[in-house]
Amino acid sequence: ALCEARIRSPPVADDNTAFTVKLAQSGQSIEVPAGGTILFSLLEAGIEVPFSCGHGICGTCETEVVEGRPDHRDFILTDEEKAENKTIMICCSRSRTDELVLDI
């Protein structure tokens, strides 16, 4: 099943727009480059967050959204949950707004 999910993994590198992730708990801002992921940008900045699959299929990296509009690219959230914009899978999803504030 994991191999099949990797074939179907959501696109990440097709977005040419950088955005900022603001961490609500510390106030720190992290730049997510075009084609990059929130997860990788956080890890690169030394911020430890839970993750496992990296493909939007396990839910380990689910993070609460405080402000902004996610670009959901996971296979976990239902269409209704995606429309609510309350959580995001940071391993594969991006932002539709210039800044995304997360409860980290």
C-alpha positions in Angstrom: 0.0 0.0 0.0 2.9 2.4 0.8 4.4 1.9 -2.7 1.0 2.6 -4.3 0.7 5.7 -2.2 4.1 7.0 -3.3 3.0 6.8 -6.9 0.0 8.8 -6.0 1.8 11.2 -3.7 0.7 14.8 -4.0 2.8 17.2 -6.2 5.0 19.6 -4.3 7.6 21.0 -6.7 5.0 22.5 -9.1 4.5 25.7 -7.2 6.8 28.6 -8.0 5.7 30.8 -5.1 7.5 31.1 -1.8 5.6 31.9 1.3 6.1 32.4 5.0 5.1 30.1 7.9 4.7 31.9 11.2 5.0 29.7 14.3 2.3 31.0 16.7 3.9 29.6 19.9 7.3 31.3 19.3 6.5 34.0 16.8 9.3 32.8 14.6 8.9 33.1 10.8 10.2 30.5 8.4 10.5 31.0 4.6 9.2 28.1 2.5 10.8 28.4 -0.9 9.1 27.7 -4.2 8.8 24.0 -4.7 9.7 23.3 -1.0 7.7 21.9 1.8 6.8 23.3 5.2 8.2 20.2 6.9 11.6 20.5 5.2 11.9 24.2 5.9 11.1 23.7 9.5 13.5 20.9 9.9 16.2 22.9 8.1 15.6 25.7 10.6 16.2 23.3 13.5 12.5 23.1 14.5 11.5 19.5 15.4 8.1 18.5 14.4 6.5 15.0 14.2 6.4 13.3 10.8 6.6 9.9 9.2 5.6 9.2 5.6 6.3 12.6 4.0 3.6 11.9 1.4 0.4 13.0 3.1 -0.9 9.5 3.8 -0.2 8.9 7.5 -1.4 12.0 9.4 1.6 12.1 11.7 2.5 15.7 10.8 -1.1 17.1 11.1 -0.8 20.6 12.5 -3.4 23.2 13.6 -3.8 26.2 11.3 -4.2 29.5 13.2 -4.5 31.8 10.2 -4.1 31.7 6.5 -5.4 29.4 3.8 -3.7 26.0 3.2 -3.2 24.4 -0.2 -4.2 20.9 0.9 -2.3 18.2 -1.0 -2.8 15.2 1.4 -4.9 12.1 1.1 -6.1 12.1 4.8 -8.5 15.1 5.2 -12.0 14.9 3.8 -13.2 17.6 1.4 -15.2 19.1 4.3 -12.1 19.1 6.6 -10.0 20.7 3.8 -12.7 23.4 3.4 -12.6 24.2 7.1 -8.9 24.9 6.9 -8.4 24.0 10.6 -5.5 21.6 10.1 -2.8 20.9 7.5 -0.4 18.1 6.7 2.9 20.0 6.7 4.8 17.3 4.8 3.2 17.9 1.5 0.7 20.8 1.7 1.6 24.4 1.0 -0.1 27.8 1.4 -2.6 29.8 -0.8 -1.8 32.9 1.2 1.5 34.8 1.6 1.7 33.8 5.3 0.4 30.8 7.0 0.3 30.8 10.9 0.6 27.4 12.4 0.2 26.3 16.1 3.8 25.3 16.5 
